[in-house]
């Protein structure tokens, strides 16, 4: 395709990531899913409860006529497969640090350093997928209004003595988290 893609290296992220049915189908279409499926955990049922309330919401794959509701994968495994696929389609440049970002009406220029050199690229489109504390967003002056107060979401990897039978449980607290 003649694309040049720059990526910023990060440390492995072992958090679990839940992919819904549609996301898994996209990964299948990209030819990535077959390498993730053997390590993925299928979800066939989701149970949602809220602290201080009776009852629960249940979603079951059979009621929706699908073979599963989603899968849980390790974030790092998914990113590694996406990176590998992108590398097959484009020239990838691992970025160590983003130095500057500027835009005109039709072009954006990004200056960055790699392990061995400094480089600058200009393109019609730059996708800045560098997270909540985005350096790119800060460099072009996009302000963020923090919201959510002291909300905390916890994500864990558990080793179970018995199979979980494809059931995901989501518990909402009084704060909605």
Secondary structure, DSSP 8 states (H G I E B T S, - for coil): --EEEEEE-------EEEEEHHHHHHHHHTT-HHHHHTT-EEE-EEEEEETT-S--EEEEGGGGTSS-SEEEEEHHHHHHHHHHHHHHHEEEEEESEEEEEEE-SS-EEEEEE-SS-EEEEEES-------TT-HHHHHTT------STT----------SS--TTEEEEEE-TT--
